[in-house]
């Protein structure tokens, strides 16, 4: 696996996080000093003082609970999301250890040091850890563990940007100016992820938020793009207005490509590094109101399918590895080592998101909408292309879409401060996709395909009580369902649906932060 360390060694680092909850003051002649670090063990547990030493701060969280799902799978020690959302392979009710219900467990270190008046060096390195296993967060490994197994023998499998990298959250550095903003380089959260965390009523909680659990919205079409490697990010806040811009340089390998129906390793073309992207964010605050508009454009975005969906030949029920491009099978020997490989669908994505938030004590109201357009890539990837974490694609589909796929995501919710220590949050999320199959044969009689129109709904309710500044406990429930094309388990086989098209998931747990 490729470590996030290799993405960029930036000697300088950090990002300026815009304040979404209230107006930002005019720039001052000097940045106020950072809060003093904890002076004693007693102060650490009694307050939220930072663990800061000479401008360097250690931070982290531990979040774990127990839950029940009406339609779930055996758990995987690499899965950092739990199983609250309806799953195509969930086949029976079960009790589970539920990780990271409100927040990703992990560790990080950050710094902000002034090297001349109003100029700072900034740095951030953070990673996610599974609290139940101690493994680095790694959804890619959940697919590898299921390669070659029949559907009924699966444990949980999913896709995500955290793929076992040493720093699977962020690893970046840069320079910050009181007046000119902050410029950073490295592995960083996308602008869509920043906006999701600011405008999701559940704050990206895996157990209670569709847009937090599934990175479709935050990644501008695919969950692997919630974090960008080798990316430049600029943030500027002035008065009530904030602006962001981001560019991702190409990285990894594009693999070996051929459009021929019959091809071998001798007649495929090595592809160049891939997956460039760019985006913009413009927002503002006024009294209790905040709003942002985010645009993201991602080239050669990769969506990794779980083993049953992808790692199969056209004649076998399942197969652990297969070399294919556009579903054309390769002749001869494998191009790559068949260990630690995945199967991916590749698209070029364009996403526009608008989100709002309004605070009217003791309530906070949230709402948002994103429109995503997905097309077959203008520059295809081939066998051996790399995905997040350096995993290699043994199968690639560059022409998966018959026409433009349009995905729309909308959400709303309210957070109610019952008292100074207790919040109650209610959220609703919806995903809709169009019928992008030509000719259209989308009906129960014809057998739905994954390219047919469909929708997903999730509604959640949870209570969060803070016993101290650092420790809180929560309890809640989420319900989700799918229909139409979104309820098809195997894209290439019509009429093979999810085992169950809904899931009920109550969860209780606790979280400690520092």
C-alpha positions in Angstrom: 0.0 0.0 0.0 1.1 3.5 -0.7 1.3 5.6 2.5 -0.1 9.1 2.5 3.4 10.2 3.6 4.5 9.7 0.0 1.9 12.1 -1.4 3.8 15.2 -0.3 6.5 16.1 2.2 5.6 19.6 3.0 7.9 21.2 5.5 5.2 23.7 6.3 1.5 23.1 7.0 -2.1 23.7 8.0 -5.4 25.1 6.9 -7.5 28.0 8.0 -11.0 26.7 8.9 -13.6 29.3 8.1 -16.1 30.0 10.9 -19.5 28.8 9.8 -21.3 29.6 13.0 -20.9 33.3 13.2 -19.3 36.4 11.6 -15.6 36.7 11.3 -13.9 39.8 12.7 -11.8 42.1 10.6 -8.2 41.2 10.5 -6.2 42.4 13.5 -2.6 43.6 13.5 -1.6 40.4 15.2 -3.3 37.0 15.7 -4.3 36.4 19.3 -2.1 33.8 21.0 -3.3 30.2 21.1 -5.0 29.0 24.2 -2.7 27.9 27.0 -2.1 24.2 27.2 -3.3 22.1 30.1 -1.4 22.8 33.3 -2.3 19.6 35.1 -4.0 16.3 34.8 -6.9 17.6 36.8 -7.3 20.5 34.4 -7.2 18.2 31.4 -10.2 16.2 32.6 -12.1 19.1 34.0 -11.9 21.5 31.0 -11.3 21.4 27.3 -7.8 22.9 27.5 -5.6 21.8 24.6 -2.6 19.5 24.9 -0.2 22.1 23.5 3.6 22.4 24.0 5.6 25.1 22.2 2.8 25.7 19.7 2.4 22.0 18.9 -1.0 20.4 19.8 -1.9 16.8 20.1 -5.6 16.0 19.5 -7.8 13.0 19.1 -11.0 11.1 19.9 -12.2 7.7 21.0 -15.8 6.9 20.0 -17.4 3.4 20.4 -20.8 1.9 21.2 -23.1 -1.0 20.6 -25.9 -1.3 18.1 -28.4 -3.5 16.5 -29.2 -3.7 12.8 -32.3 -5.3 11.3 -30.3 -6.3 8.1 -26.5 -6.5 8.6 -23.4 -8.5 8.0 -20.5 -9.9 10.1 -18.3 -7.0 11.0 -14.8 -6.3 9.8 -12.0 -5.0 11.9 -11.1 -2.6 9.1 -14.6 -1.0 8.8 -14.7 2.4 10.4 -18.3 3.3 9.6 -20.4 0.7 11.2 -23.5 -0.6 9.5 -26.3 1.9 10.1 -27.1 2.5 6.4 -29.0 0.0 4.3 -26.5 -2.5 2.7 -27.0 -4.5 -0.5 -25.6 -7.6 1.2 -27.1 -7.2 4.7 -29.0 -10.4 5.3 -29.9 -10.8 8.9 -30.5 -9.0 12.2 -27.5 -8.8 14.6 -26.0 -7.0 17.5 -22.7 -5.3 16.7 -19.9 -3.3 18.3 -20.5 0.1 16.7 -17.4 2.2 16.0 -17.2 6.0 15.4 -20.8 6.7 15.8 -20.5 10.5 16.2 -16.8 11.0 15.3 -14.0 9.1 13.8 -11.6 7.7 16.4 -8.1 8.8 15.8 -5.0 10.8 16.6 -3.5 14.0 15.2 -0.9 16.6 15.7 -1.0 20.2 14.5 1.1 23.3 14.9 0.9 27.1 14.2 4.1 29.0 14.8 4.7 32.7 14.0 7.9 33.2 12.1 7.5 36.9 11.4 4.8 39.5 12.3 1.4 38.2 11.1 2.9 35.2 9.3 2.7 31.6 10.5 3.9 28.2 9.6 1.1 25.7 10.0 1.0 21.9 10.0 -1.6 19.1 10.4 -1.1 15.3 10.4 -4.1 13.1 11.5 -5.2 9.5 11.0 -8.3 7.4 11.8 -8.2 4.2 13.9 -10.8 1.6 14.4 -11.6 1.7 18.2 -12.7 -2.0 18.3 -9.7 -3.5 16.5 -6.9 -1.0 16.7 -6.4 -1.2 12.9 -5.9 1.9 10.8 -9.2 2.8 9.1 -9.2 0.9 5.8 -12.4 0.3 3.8 -10.3 -1.0 0.9 -9.2 -4.0 3.0 -12.9 -4.9 3.6 -13.2 -5.7 -0.1 -9.9 -7.6 -0.2 -11.0 -9.8 2.6 -14.1 -10.8 0.6 -12.4 -11.5 -2.7 -13.4 -14.8 -4.1 -16.2 -15.5 -1.6 -19.8 -16.1 -2.6 -22.3 -13.4 -1.7 -23.7 -15.3 1.3 -20.3 -15.6 3.0 -19.5 -11.9 2.9 -18.5 -9.8 5.9 -19.0 -6.0 5.6 -17.4 -4.4 2.5 -17.4 -0.8 1.5 -15.5 2.0 -0.2 -13.9 5.1 1.2 -10.9 7.6 1.2 -9.4 6.1 4.3 -7.6 3.1 2.9 -4.9 2.2 5.5 -2.6 5.1 4.8 -0.4 6.2 7.7 -2.2 9.5 7.7 -5.6 8.5 6.3 -7.3 11.7 7.3 -5.0 14.6 6.5 -1.3 15.3 6.1 -0.5 18.8 4.9 1.4 22.0 5.7 1.7 25.6 4.6 1.9 29.2 5.4 -0.8 31.4 6.9 -1.2 35.2 6.9 -3.4 37.3 9.1 -4.5 39.3 6.1 -3.8 37.1 3.0 -5.2 33.8 4.1 -3.7 30.3 4.2 -2.1 28.2 1.5 -1.4 24.6 2.2 -0.2 21.5 0.3 -0.6 17.8 0.9 -3.4 15.3 1.6 -6.4 17.4 2.5 -10.2 17.2 2.9 -12.0 18.3 -0.2 -14.0 21.6 -0.1 -17.2 19.4 -0.2 -16.1 17.5 2.9 -15.4 20.8 4.7 -18.9 22.0 3.8 -20.5 18.7 4.8 -19.0 18.9 8.3 -20.2 22.5 8.7 -23.8 22.1 7.3 -24.8 18.5 8.2 -27.1 18.6 11.2 -25.5 15.4 12.5 -22.0 16.7 11.8 -21.0 13.8 9.6 -21.9 11.2 12.3 -21.6 7.8 10.7 -24.5 6.3 12.6 -27.0 9.1 12.0 -26.0 10.8 8.7 -26.2 9.5 5.2 -23.9 12.3 3.9 -21.4 11.5 6.6 -21.6 7.7 6.1 -21.6 7.8 2.3 -19.0 10.2 0.9 -21.0 10.6 -2.4 -21.9 14.2 -1.6 -18.7 15.3 0.1 -16.6 13.8 -2.7 -18.6 15.4 -5.5 -19.8 12.0 -6.8 -17.5 9.4 -5.3 -16.5 8.7 -1.7 -12.8 8.2 -2.6 -12.6 11.9 -3.4 -13.6 13.2 0.1 -9.9 13.6 0.6 -7.4 14.7 -2.1 -3.8 13.7 -2.2 -1.1 16.1 -3.6 -3.6 19.0 -3.3 -3.1 22.7 -3.0 -5.7 24.5 -0.9 -6.3 28.2 -0.3 -8.6 29.8 2.3 -9.3 33.5 2.8 -11.7 35.0 5.3 -12.5 38.7 5.4 -15.3 40.1 7.5 -18.4 38.0 6.9 -17.1 36.6 3.6 -15.0 33.5 3.0 -13.5 32.0 -0.1 -11.7 28.7 -0.9 -10.0 27.3 -3.9 -8.4 23.8 -4.3 -6.5 22.0 -7.0 -5.4 18.3 -7.0 -2.3 17.4 -9.0 -2.3 14.0 -10.9 -0.8 11.1 -8.9 -0.6 7.4 -8.8 -0.6 5.2 -11.9 -3.1 5.2 -14.8 -2.6 1.5 -15.5 -2.4 -0.2 -18.9 -5.3 0.5 -21.3 -6.7 -0.9 -24.5 -10.0 -0.3 -26.1 -9.8 -3.5 -28.2 -12.1 -6.3 -27.5 -9.2 -8.7 -27.8 -6.0 -7.5 -26.2 -2.9 -8.7 -24.3 -0.2 -7.1 -22.2 1.8 -6.6 -25.4 -0.7 -4.3 -27.0 -2.1 -2.1 -24.2 -0.9 1.4 -23.7 0.5 2.5 -20.3 -1.5 5.4 -19.0 -0.1 8.5 -17.2 -0.7 9.5 -13.6 -4.4 10.4 -13.1 -7.2 11.9 -11.0 -6.7 15.6 -11.2 -9.4 17.8 -9.7 -10.3 21.4 -8.7 -12.9 23.2 -6.8 -14.2 26.5 -5.4 -16.1 27.6 -2.3 -17.8 31.0 -1.7 -19.7 31.7 1.5 -20.7 34.2 4.1 -22.3 34.7 7.5 -24.7 37.3 8.8 -25.8 37.3 12.4 -27.2 33.8 12.9 -27.3 32.9 9.2 -24.5 31.1 7.2 -24.4 29.9 3.6 -21.9 28.3 1.2 -21.8 27.3 -2.5 -19.2 24.7 -3.5 -18.2 23.7 -7.0 -16.1 20.5 -7.6 -14.8 19.0 -10.8 -13.0 15.6 -10.5 -11.5 13.7 -13.4 -11.1 9.9 -13.5 -12.9 9.5 -10.2 -12.9 5.9 -9.0 -15.8 4.1 -7.4 -14.7 0.7 -6.0 -17.4 -1.9 -6.1 -17.6 -4.6 -3.5 -16.3 -8.1 -4.6 -19.6 -9.5 -5.8 -20.3 -6.4 -7.9 -17.0 -6.3 -9.6 -14.5 -9.1 -9.2 -16.3 -11.5 -11.4 -16.0 -12.8 -14.9 -18.8 -12.6 -17.4 -19.3 -16.4 -17.2 -18.6 -17.1 -13.5 -20.8 -16.3 -10.5 -17.8 -14.8 -8.8 -14.0 -14.6 -9.2 -11.3 -13.2 -6.9 -9.6 -11.3 -9.7 -10.2 -10.4 -13.3 -8.4 -8.3 -15.7 -10.9 -6.3 -17.8 -11.3 -3.0 -19.5 -14.8 -1.9 -20.5 -15.8 -5.5 -19.5 -13.5 -6.8 -22.3 -11.6 -9.7 -20.8 -7.8 -9.8 -21.2 -6.1 -12.7 -23.0 -3.0 -14.3 -21.6 -1.3 -13.8 -18.3 -2.3 -11.3 -15.7 -0.8 -7.8 -16.1 -0.4 -7.4 -12.4 -0.1 -9.4 -9.2 -3.6 -10.4 -8.3 -3.2 -9.8 -4.6 -4.6 -6.7 -2.9 -6.6 -5.7 -6.0 -10.0 -4.0 -6.4 -12.5 -3.4 -9.2 -13.5 0.1 -10.2 -15.9 2.2 -12.2 -14.3 5.4 -13.6 -16.1 8.6 -14.3 -15.6 12.4 -14.7 -17.7 14.2 -12.1 -19.1 17.7 -11.8 -20.9 18.8 -8.6 -22.5 22.0 -7.4 -23.7 22.2 -3.8 -25.5 24.9 -1.8 -26.0 24.7 1.9 -27.4 27.0 4.6 -27.6 27.1 8.4 -29.5 29.4 10.7 -29.1 29.7 14.5 -32.1 30.7 16.5 -31.4 29.7 20.1 -31.9 27.1 21.3 -32.4 25.8 17.7 -30.0 25.3 14.7 -31.7 24.7 11.4 -29.8 23.1 8.5 -30.5 22.4 4.8 -28.6 21.7 1.6 -28.7 20.4 -1.9 -26.2 19.0 -4.4 -26.4 18.3 -8.1 -23.9 15.8 -9.5 -23.3 15.0 -13.2 -21.2 11.9 -14.0 -19.9 10.9 -17.4 -17.6 8.3 -18.8 -14.0 9.6 -18.5 -12.5 11.6 -21.3 -9.2 9.8 -20.5 -9.7 6.2 -19.5 -7.9 4.3 -16.9 -6.5 0.8 -17.4 -5.6 -2.4 -15.5 -3.1 -1.6 -12.8 -4.4 1.9 -12.1 -4.1 2.9 -8.4 -6.9 3.9 -6.1 -6.8 5.4 -2.6 -4.1 3.9 -0.4 -2.2 2.6 -3.4 -4.5 -0.3 -4.0 -4.4 -1.6 -7.6 -7.4 -2.0 -9.9 -7.5 -5.5 -11.5 -10.7 -4.6 -13.3 -11.7 -1.2 -14.8 -14.9 0.0 -16.4 -14.5 3.2 -18.4 -17.8 3.0 -20.3 -20.2 2.1 -17.5 -22.7 4.9 -18.3 -25.0 4.8 -21.3 -25.7 8.5 -20.8 -25.1 11.2 -18.3 -25.8 10.0 -14.8 -27.4 12.6 -12.6 -27.4 12.3 -8.8 -29.2 14.7 -6.5 -28.7 14.8 -2.8 -30.8 16.9 -0.4 -30.9 17.1 3.4 -32.4 19.0 6.2 -32.5 18.8 10.0 -32.6 20.7 13.3 -30.5 20.5 16.4 -32.2 21.5 19.7 -30.2 22.5 22.7 -32.3 21.0 25.5 -30.0 22.5 28.1 -26.3 23.5 28.3 -25.2 19.9 28.1 -27.8 18.0 26.0 -28.6 18.3 22.3 -31.3 16.5 20.4 -30.8 16.2 16.6 -33.3 15.1 13.9 -32.2 14.7 10.3 -33.5 13.7 6.9 -31.5 12.8 3.8 -32.5 11.8 0.3 -30.6 10.6 -2.8 -32.1 10.5 -6.3 -30.6 9.2 -9.5 -32.0 9.4 -13.0 -32.5 6.7 -15.5 -29.2 6.6 -17.5 -29.9 3.3 -19.3 -30.4 3.5 -23.1 -32.7 2.0 -24.2 -34.6 2.2 -21.1 -36.0 -1.1 -19.8 -36.6 0.0 -16.3 -39.7 -1.7 -14.9 -40.5 -4.5 -12.4 -41.4 -6.8 -15.4 -38.2 -6.1 -17.3 -36.1 -6.3 -14.2 -34.5 -3.2 -12.8 -30.8 -2.5 -13.3 -28.5 -0.2 -11.3 -28.7 2.2 -14.3 -32.4 2.8 -13.7 -33.8 5.7 -11.7 -34.1 5.2 -8.0 -33.9 6.8 -4.6 -32.5 6.4 -1.1 -34.0 7.8 2.1 -32.6 8.1 5.6 -34.1 9.6 8.8 -32.4 9.7 12.1 -32.9 10.9 15.7 -30.3 11.0 18.5 -29.7 12.6 21.9 -26.1 13.6 22.9 -25.4 14.5 26.6 -22.0 16.0 27.7 -21.1 14.9 31.2 -17.8 16.9 30.9 -16.2 19.0 28.3 -14.4 15.9 27.0 -16.8 13.0 27.6 -20.3 12.6 26.2 -22.8 9.7 25.8 -25.4 9.3 23.1 -28.4 7.2 22.0 -30.3 7.3 18.8 -31.8 5.4 15.8 -31.6 5.6 12.0 -33.9 4.2 9.4 -32.9 3.9 5.7 -34.4 2.4 2.5 -33.7 2.2 -1.2 -35.9 1.6 -4.3 -35.6 1.3 -8.1 -32.1 1.2 -9.6 -30.5 2.0 -6.3 -31.9 -1.3 -4.8 -30.1 -3.5 -7.3 -27.2 -5.5 -5.9 -25.4 -6.5 -9.1 -25.1 -3.8 -11.8 -24.4 -6.4 -14.6 -27.3 -8.7 -13.7 -30.8 -7.3 -14.0 -33.3 -8.1 -11.3 -30.8 -9.1 -8.6 -31.9 -6.9 -5.7 -30.6 -6.1 -2.3 -31.3 -9.0 0.2 -33.5 -6.4 2.0 -34.2 -2.8 0.9 -34.3 -1.2 4.3 -32.4 -1.1 7.6 -33.3 -0.1 11.2 -30.3 0.7 13.3 -30.5 1.8 17.0 -27.2 2.7 18.6 -25.9 3.8 22.0 -22.3 4.7 22.9 -19.8 7.2 24.4 -17.1 9.5 23.1 -13.9 11.0 24.7 -12.2 13.8 22.9 -9.0 15.8 23.6 
